Amino acid sequence: MNGGPAVPLDDVRTHVDRALRGIAATLRDLGDDLANVRPDLPGANSPYAIVTHCLGVMEFWGGQVLADRVVERDREAEFVAAGAVAPLLERMEQQRARFERDLAGFDGGAPPRGPIPDRDQADLPEFTATQGGVLLHVLEELVQHRGQLDVTADLVGHRT
């Protein structure tokens, strides 16, 4: 283990699951129509696109970087994705199960098992040195985008 105390893997899983439950609840509340609406702000994403991006984050960082699986990711397509909520919720469940499998053999202090693109190594060196750092990055992204999703849901009119 590198440095200080380790964060128990089960604690991180709990927070990942909590973020995903919140994301799912917001999607269900929005329904198919509102989930695909982009707020009238420059560069804004629809709730559907935000969640699709979250799944891409889990797949890439969990699959390629933690588990050393080959992952074909079209990050740009995540931000223009659209569709029905029910299949997206199913994809979330499938991705969560795949993420759990990707954590098999997890060693928080060890280097990531899979390749990290040069851009990410250069831009984000503070979390790419260990598997624990990568896992915390996944959690960071999910929590950050859950907040973005909730604000976006407010903006597209689901809550008044």
C-alpha positions as CSV (number, residue, x, y, z in Angstrom):
1,M,0.0,0.0,0.0
2,N,1.3,3.4,-0.9
3,G,1.1,5.9,1.9
4,G,-1.8,6.4,4.4
5,P,-4.8,4.4,5.3
6,A,-6.8,2.7,2.6
7,V,-10.5,3.4,2.0
8,P,-12.3,0.1,2.3
9,L,-13.6,-1.0,-1.1
10,D,-17.0,-1.7,0.3
11,D,-17.3,1.9,1.3
12,V,-16.6,3.1,-2.2
13,R,-19.1,0.5,-3.6
14,T,-21.7,1.9,-1.2
15,H,-21.2,5.4,-2.5
16,V,-21.1,4.3,-6.2
17,D,-24.4,2.5,-5.6
18,R,-25.9,5.5,-3.9
19,A,-25.0,7.7,-6.8
20,L,-26.4,5.3,-9.3
21,R,-29.7,5.0,-7.3
22,G,-30.0,8.7,-7.3
23,I,-29.3,8.9,-11.0
24,A,-31.9,6.2,-11.7
25,A,-34.5,7.9,-9.6
26,T,-34.0,11.2,-11.4
27,L,-34.3,9.5,-14.8
28,R,-37.5,7.7,-13.8
29,D,-39.0,11.0,-12.6
30,L,-38.1,12.7,-15.9
31,G,-39.5,10.1,-18.2
32,D,-38.6,9.6,-21.8
33,D,-39.5,13.1,-23.1
34,L,-37.7,15.3,-20.5
35,A,-34.7,12.9,-20.3
36,N,-33.9,14.0,-23.8
37,V,-34.3,17.7,-23.4
38,R,-31.2,19.9,-23.4
39,P,-31.4,23.0,-21.2
40,D,-31.2,26.3,-23.1
41,L,-27.6,26.9,-22.1
42,P,-24.5,26.9,-24.3
43,G,-23.0,23.4,-24.4
44,A,-25.6,21.9,-22.1
45,N,-26.2,18.1,-22.2
46,S,-29.5,16.3,-21.8
47,P,-30.1,14.1,-18.8
48,Y,-29.9,11.1,-21.1
49,A,-26.5,12.2,-22.4
50,I,-25.2,12.8,-18.9
51,V,-26.1,9.3,-17.8
52,T,-24.7,7.8,-20.9
53,H,-21.4,9.6,-20.2
54,C,-21.5,8.2,-16.6
55,L,-21.8,4.7,-18.0
56,G,-18.9,5.4,-20.4
57,V,-16.8,6.6,-17.4
58,M,-17.5,3.4,-15.5
59,E,-16.8,1.2,-18.6
60,F,-13.6,2.9,-19.5
61,W,-12.0,3.5,-16.1
62,G,-13.3,0.3,-14.6
63,G,-12.9,-2.0,-17.6
64,Q,-9.8,-0.7,-19.4
65,V,-7.9,0.9,-16.6
66,L,-8.7,-1.3,-13.6
67,A,-9.5,-4.6,-15.2
68,D,-7.3,-4.4,-18.3
69,R,-10.2,-5.2,-20.7
70,V,-10.2,-3.7,-24.2
71,V,-12.8,-1.0,-24.2
72,E,-14.0,0.7,-27.4
73,R,-15.4,4.1,-26.2
74,D,-16.8,6.8,-28.3
75,R,-16.8,9.6,-25.8
76,E,-18.1,12.2,-28.1
77,A,-21.2,10.1,-28.9
78,E,-22.0,9.9,-25.2
79,F,-22.8,13.6,-25.3
80,V,-25.3,13.4,-28.1
81,A,-27.0,10.1,-27.1
82,A,-30.8,10.0,-26.8
83,G,-33.4,7.4,-26.2
84,A,-35.9,5.8,-23.9
85,V,-35.3,5.7,-20.1
86,A,-36.2,2.1,-19.5
87,P,-33.3,0.7,-21.7
88,L,-30.9,3.2,-20.2
89,L,-31.8,2.0,-16.7
90,E,-31.2,-1.6,-17.8
91,R,-27.8,-0.5,-19.2
92,M,-27.1,1.1,-15.9
93,E,-27.8,-2.2,-14.1
94,Q,-25.6,-4.1,-16.6
95,Q,-22.8,-1.6,-16.3
96,R,-22.9,-1.8,-12.5
97,A,-22.6,-5.6,-12.6
98,R,-19.7,-5.4,-15.1
99,F,-18.1,-2.7,-12.9
100,E,-18.3,-5.2,-10.0
101,R,-16.5,-7.8,-12.1
102,D,-13.9,-5.3,-13.1
103,L,-13.1,-4.8,-9.4
104,A,-12.1,-8.5,-9.0
105,G,-8.5,-8.6,-7.8
106,F,-8.6,-4.8,-7.0
107,D,-5.5,-3.6,-5.1
108,G,-5.9,0.0,-4.2
109,G,-2.2,0.7,-3.8
110,A,-1.1,-1.1,-6.9
111,P,-0.7,0.6,-10.3
112,P,-3.6,0.3,-12.7
113,R,-3.6,-2.9,-14.7
114,G,-4.7,-1.5,-18.0
115,P,-3.5,1.3,-20.2
116,I,-4.3,4.9,-19.5
117,P,-4.3,7.3,-22.5
118,D,-1.4,9.7,-22.5
119,R,-3.8,12.7,-22.3
120,D,-5.2,11.4,-19.1
121,Q,-1.8,10.6,-17.6
122,A,-0.6,14.1,-18.4
123,D,-3.8,15.9,-17.3
124,L,-4.7,13.9,-14.3
125,P,-1.6,12.3,-12.8
126,E,-2.9,12.6,-9.2
127,F,-5.3,9.7,-9.7
128,T,-3.7,7.6,-12.3
129,A,-0.8,6.2,-10.3
130,T,-2.9,3.7,-8.3
131,Q,-6.0,1.5,-8.7
132,G,-7.4,3.3,-5.6
133,G,-6.9,6.7,-7.3
134,V,-8.7,5.4,-10.4
135,L,-11.6,4.0,-8.4
136,L,-12.0,7.3,-6.6
137,H,-12.0,9.1,-9.9
138,V,-14.9,6.9,-11.0
139,L,-16.7,7.9,-7.8
140,E,-15.8,11.5,-8.3
141,E,-17.3,11.5,-11.8
142,L,-20.5,9.8,-10.8
143,V,-21.1,12.1,-7.9
144,Q,-20.2,15.2,-10.0
145,H,-22.5,14.2,-12.8
146,R,-25.3,13.2,-10.4
147,G,-25.3,16.8,-9.2
148,Q,-25.2,18.0,-12.8
149,L,-28.1,15.7,-13.6
150,D,-30.2,17.1,-10.8
151,V,-29.6,20.7,-11.8
152,T,-30.3,19.7,-15.4
153,A,-33.6,18.0,-14.4
154,D,-34.6,21.3,-12.7
155,L,-33.7,23.3,-15.8
156,V,-35.7,21.1,-18.1
157,G,-38.8,21.6,-16.0
158,H,-39.2,18.3,-14.1
159,R,-39.3,20.1,-10.7
160,T,-41.0,23.3,-10.0
